[in-house]
Structures are given as C-alpha cells and as structure tokens.
Amino acid sequence: MRAARYLQPLLRIAVAVAALLVLAGAPARAQSGGPSLFSTAPSATLVAPSTGSQGSTLFSPGSSGGLVGDAPLLLAPPGAAPTQAAPMVPAGHVALQLSARFGKEAPPITAGLVWRIYNAKAEADGSFRMLREEKAAAPVMVLPAGNYVVYVGFGLANAVKPVRLTSETVREVFELPAGGLRLEGKVGDARIPAGQISFDVYKGSQFEPGDRRPIAERVLTGDTVIVPEGTYYIVSNYGDANATVRSDIRVQAGKLTDVTVTHRAAVVTLKLVEVKGGEALANTAWSVLTPGGDVIKESIGAFPRVVLAEGEYRAIARNEGKVFEREFKVTPGVDGDIEVLAR
C-alpha cells in the first residue's frame, strides 16, 4: 500500500526521537499522537470480530447517509494477559516482557500485534538497526543489557518507546488508543456486492483544507481497518464511473465501528439496437455524458454495464462511422437496459 512508502520516514523520525530519550536518561513514554501512530507496514484486511450488536443511526456530513454502530473489539477478559513461559536469562542479559492495551482501563490486546526491537544507537547512515521482531501478543525477549527502542504496531496504529535494560526483568505495557473500521455499501435496502465497491480512508475530516493521501486504499467490503482513535473520512467508490460518496466517521479506542454507506445509484446496461428489444450491435464505442457535456464513462462493446449516480445523462453510440444518441435518467436502485436505436 502507498501508506508504507510515505510513512516510513515518519517511523524513522519517531525511532530517532525515542533513541535520544534513552541516551539522555529520560523516562520512558509511549508515543500516542501524530504521524508516528501510523505503521510502516499497514494492513487493510486485519479482521477484529464484533462481539456486540448494531448501534444507533448516524448520518455523516457530506454523504447520502451512513449507518454507524459501535461494538467492542475482541479482547481478553481483565487479568488474562497471555504470556510466554519465563526463559533462561544468561549472564549479562535481561528479560523484557511486553504487552499492549487500548487504554489504561482496558484489558490486554490478545492478537494482531507486531513487535520490533531496534538498537538505540543510530548507524552511520542515520538508520536504526532492527534486532528482533515478534508477532506474539505478549512476548518475552531476552536481550543484552543496554538501551533499545521498542515499536509495537496494530493495523495502522503504533507506538514507540525507549527502554533501558540493566539487571532485573523489565515489564513494559504499551497503550494503543486504536479502534476498528469495518465498511460496506448499500443502495436502498440492497447490499452492494463486495466486488463492485471499494473504500479509501483518509485522516481527518473531508471539510479540512489541504491535499491528503489515503492511509488505506481500495478497502473491500467486510475488511476491518485498525486506526488510531480520531476522525476519518471515507470515500466510497461504487463501480468506476461517478457513483462516489464521502462520509466523516469518528473511531473510538477499543471499539469496532461498522459503517454502511448508502449510494443513490443504479447499474445500467447500454445497447445499440436496430429495433426496440433487438439484439445489441457489436463493436460499438460508447460515451456517457452529463447534460452539460462532461464525459462520465467511455467504453467499447455490445452491452457494457455502467454504475451511475442518480441524475440525467446522454448516451452516445458510435458504430461503423455513424453516431447515435439518447437521453436517459438514472433512478436509485432501478437497474435496467438503456437502448439506443440505430436510426
């Protein structure tokens, strides 16, 4: 995903700051805000099952309607943090016990975590060498005494903390104020098939100025995106023409937010026929335009299918050097054929 390419320098900065804190003897503190919360290896398909029921209805600004419900992410009961068996600790080494949770009062996260240990001292080129990587929920690592930087990632959320290992076992609990975002689309009461719709997720509100890049692209129906707590806006793309809806969403820590985006659109099939109800003519070039002349979709074929937003359009068909056209109207949820007569 594109997020990895653009956010990798931010992680390097976060690691550098944490390393400086270690070397300066500053107290350890999890980083829980700003760009460092975004993983260099985000996953847009991490599933966090819901254990609750659908919540209340909320209509998102700038959209035709979004149904939002919150349910807790799947967590272990309080006091049931999964831990590894105590390893043997050689002389000169220290055991580091790690765990993460969504907040001070939350139970531990039991799956989906990625841990990385970095050397606190930068290399000659300014990078920080990764020493270990673990994907256990609560790993116990045995490391030589010294200074390190510990990174934990969960989906698109992460935290970085400096750690000093001296002689006794060190226990570190990271706080990841993150939640899940699960998406689907509908037209009226009908669910849009998974292969016909995708979603892009952006940080902040759609009404904030500036040109931003999505933190997750082409997310499919049913996928869960794990993100830091905060406000996001979703661009829902139904088909590949102009059926697009934008919705603002608030994600809470430790909650799975189900979002249903409602599209006012329909699927139309274009046909160039010699008589009404006749067979579609092959090798036809199509253009779909707005009443003002803006091109919405172009295609070639006997009967191309196009998803169009509610409104009025003009279909232009070109076949064997001749041009034919017809005006038509799209009504939400009313799929059907648009026949253009070749006369």
Residue pairs with C-beta under 8 A, 6 or more apart in sequence:
1 42
1 44
1 216
1 217
2 213
2 214
2 217
3 38
3 39
3 42
3 156
3 213
3 214
3 215
3 216
3 217
4 40
4 41
4 42
6 213
7 35
7 38
7 39
7 40
7 42
8 40
10 35
10 36
10 38
11 36
11 38
11 39
11 40
11 151
11 158
11 160
12 126
12 127
12 128
13 35
13 36
14 31
14 35
14 36
14 160
15 118
15 128
15 149
15 151
15 160
16 122
16 126
16 128
17 31
17 160
18 31
18 120
18 149
18 160
18 161
18 162
19 118
19 120
19 121
19 122
19 128
19 147
19 149
19 162
21 28
21 29
21 162
22 120
22 147
22 148
22 149
22 162
22 163
22 164
23 120
23 121
23 147
26 162
28 161
28 162
28 163
28 164
28 172
29 161
30 159
30 160
30 161
30 174
30 175
31 37
31 159
31 160
31 161
32 159
32 175
32 176
32 177
32 228
36 158
36 159
36 160
37 156
37 157
37 158
37 159
37 178
37 228
38 156
38 157
38 158
38 215
38 228
39 114
39 153
39 154
39 155
39 156
39 157
39 158
40 153
41 114
41 153
42 155
42 156
42 215
42 216
43 155
43 156
43 226
44 216
44 217
44 218
44 219
44 223
44 225
45 220
45 223
45 224
46 112
46 154
46 155
46 224
46 225
46 226
47 222
47 223
47 224
48 73
48 74
48 112
48 180
48 224
48 226
48 256
49 74
49 256
50 71
50 72
50 73
50 74
50 182
50 256
50 258
51 71
51 72
51 74
52 70
52 71
52 72
53 69
53 71
54 67
54 69
54 71
54 258
55 68
55 69
55 70
55 71
55 258
56 68
56 69
57 67
57 68
58 66
58 67
58 68
59 65
59 66
60 66
60 68
60 247
60 248
60 249
61 206
61 207
61 247
61 248
62 206
62 207
62 233
62 246
62 247
62 248
63 236
63 245
63 246
63 247
63 248
63 261
63 262
64 245
64 262
64 263
64 264
65 261
65 262
66 247
66 249
66 259
66 260
66 261
66 262
67 258
67 259
67 260
67 262
68 249
68 257
68 258
68 259
68 260
69 257
69 258
70 252
70 255
70 256
70 257
70 258
71 255
71 256
71 258
72 254
72 255
72 256
73 102
73 179
73 180
73 254
73 255
73 256
74 110
74 111
75 102
75 106
75 107
75 108
75 109
75 110
75 254
76 82
76 107
76 108
76 110
77 107
78 107
79 107
80 107
80 108
81 99
81 107
81 108
81 137
81 138
82 108
82 110
82 136
82 137
82 138
83 97
83 99
83 138
83 140
84 136
84 138
84 139
84 140
85 140
86 95
86 140
87 95
87 140
87 142
88 142
89 95
89 142
89 169
90 142
92 144
92 145
93 142
93 143
93 144
93 145
94 142
94 143
94 144
94 145
94 165
94 166
94 167
94 168
94 169
94 170
95 140
95 141
95 142
95 169
95 170
96 117
96 140
96 141
96 142
96 143
96 148
96 150
96 163
96 165
96 169
96 170
96 172
97 138
97 139
97 140
97 169
97 170
97 171
97 172
98 115
98 138
98 139
98 140
98 141
98 150
98 152
98 172
98 174
99 108
99 109
99 137
99 138
99 172
99 173
99 174
100 108
100 109
100 113
100 152
100 154
100 159
100 173
100 174
100 175
100 176
101 107
101 108
101 109
101 173
101 174
101 175
101 176
102 109
102 175
102 176
102 177
102 178
102 179
102 253
102 254
103 175
103 177
103 253
103 254
104 175
106 253
106 254
108 137
108 138
109 137
109 154
109 176
110 137
111 137
112 154
112 155
112 226
113 135
113 136
113 137
113 152
113 153
113 154
114 133
114 134
114 135
114 152
114 153
114 154
115 132
115 133
115 134
115 135
115 136
115 139
115 141
115 150
115 151
115 152
116 130
116 132
116 133
116 150
116 151
116 152
116 153
117 130
117 131
117 132
117 133
117 141
117 143
117 148
117 149
117 150
117 151
118 128
118 129
118 130
118 131
118 148
118 149
118 150
118 151
119 128
119 129
119 131
119 148
119 149
120 128
120 146
120 147
120 148
120 149
120 162
121 147
122 128
123 129
128 149
131 143
131 148
132 141
132 143
134 141
143 165
144 165
145 165
145 166
145 167
146 164
146 165
147 162
147 163
147 164
147 165
148 162
148 163
148 164
148 165
149 160
149 161
149 162
149 163
150 160
150 161
150 162
150 163
150 172
150 174
151 158
151 159
151 160
152 158
152 159
152 174
152 176
154 176
154 178
154 226
155 178
155 180
155 224
155 225
155 226
155 227
156 178
156 215
156 216
156 225
156 226
156 227
156 228
157 176
157 177
157 178
157 226
157 227
157 228
158 176
159 174
159 175
159 176
161 172
161 174
163 170
163 172
164 170
176 228
177 228
177 229
177 253
178 226
178 227
178 228
178 229
178 253
178 254
179 226
179 227
179 229
179 251
179 252
179 253
179 254
179 255
179 256
179 257
180 224
180 225
180 226
180 227
180 251
180 255
180 256
180 257
181 201
181 224
181 225
181 226
181 227
181 232
181 234
181 249
181 251
181 256
181 257
181 259
182 222
182 223
182 224
182 225
182 256
182 257
182 258
182 259
183 199
183 219
183 221
183 222
183 223
183 225
183 234
183 236
183 259
183 260
183 261
184 191
184 192
184 197
184 221
184 222
184 258
184 259
184 260
184 261
185 191
185 192
185 197
185 221
185 236
185 238
185 260
185 261
185 262
185 263
186 192
186 260
186 261
186 262
186 263
187 238
187 262
187 263
187 264
187 265
187 266
187 332
187 333
188 262
188 332
188 333
190 333
192 221
192 238
192 263
194 220
194 221
194 222
196 238
196 239
196 307
197 221
197 236
197 237
197 238
197 239
197 263
198 218
198 219
198 220
198 236
198 237
199 216
199 218
199 219
199 220
199 234
199 235
199 236
199 237
199 261
200 214
200 216
200 217
200 218
200 219
200 234
200 235
200 237
201 214
201 215
201 216
201 217
201 219
201 225
201 227
201 232
201 233
201 234
202 212
202 213
202 214
202 215
202 232
202 233
202 234
202 235
203 212
203 215
203 230
203 232
204 212
204 230
204 231
204 232
204 233
205 231
205 233
205 248
206 233
206 246
206 248
207 248
214 235
215 227
216 225
216 227
219 225
224 256
227 251
228 251
229 251
229 252
229 253
230 250
230 251
231 248
231 249
231 250
231 251
232 248
232 249
232 250
232 251
233 246
233 247
233 248
233 249
234 246
234 247
234 249
234 259
234 261
235 244
235 245
235 246
236 244
236 245
236 246
236 247
236 261
236 263
237 243
237 244
238 244
238 245
238 263
238 265
238 307
239 265
239 267
239 306
239 307
239 308
240 297
240 307
241 288
241 296
241 297
241 306
241 307
241 308
241 309
242 296
242 297
242 308
242 309
243 263
243 265
243 307
243 308
243 309
244 309
245 261
245 262
245 263
247 259
247 261
249 257
249 259
250 257
251 257
263 309
263 332
264 309
264 310
264 332
265 307
265 308
265 309
265 310
265 330
265 332
266 307
266 308
266 310
266 330
266 331
266 332
266 333
266 334
266 335
266 336
267 305
267 306
267 307
267 335
268 305
268 306
268 308
268 328
268 330
268 335
268 336
268 337
268 338
269 303
269 304
269 305
269 306
269 336
269 337
269 338
270 286
270 288
270 299
270 303
270 304
270 305
270 306
270 315
270 317
270 337
270 338
270 340
271 280
271 302
271 303
271 337
271 338
271 339
271 340
272 280
272 281
272 284
272 302
272 317
272 319
272 324
272 339
272 340
272 342
273 279
273 280
273 281
273 339
273 340
273 341
273 342
274 281
274 341
274 342
274 343
275 341
276 339
276 341
277 339
280 302
280 303
281 302
281 319
281 342
282 301
282 302
283 300
283 302
283 319
283 320
284 300
284 301
284 302
284 317
284 318
284 319
285 298
285 299
285 300
285 317
285 318
285 319
286 297
286 298
286 299
286 300
286 301
286 304
286 315
286 316
286 317
286 318
287 295
287 297
287 298
287 315
287 316
287 318
288 295
288 296
288 297
288 298
288 306
288 308
288 313
288 314
288 315
288 316
289 295
289 296
289 313
289 314
289 315
289 316
290 296
290 311
290 312
290 313
290 314
291 312
291 313
291 314
291 327
296 308
296 313
297 306
297 308
299 306
303 337
308 330
309 330
310 330
310 331
310 332
311 329
311 330
312 327
312 328
312 329
312 330
313 327
313 328
313 329
313 330
314 325
314 326
314 327
314 328
315 325
315 326
315 327
315 328
315 338
315 340
316 323
316 324
316 325
317 323
317 324
317 325
317 340
317 342
318 324
319 342
322 342
324 340
324 341
324 342
324 343
325 340
326 338
326 339
326 340
326 341
328 338
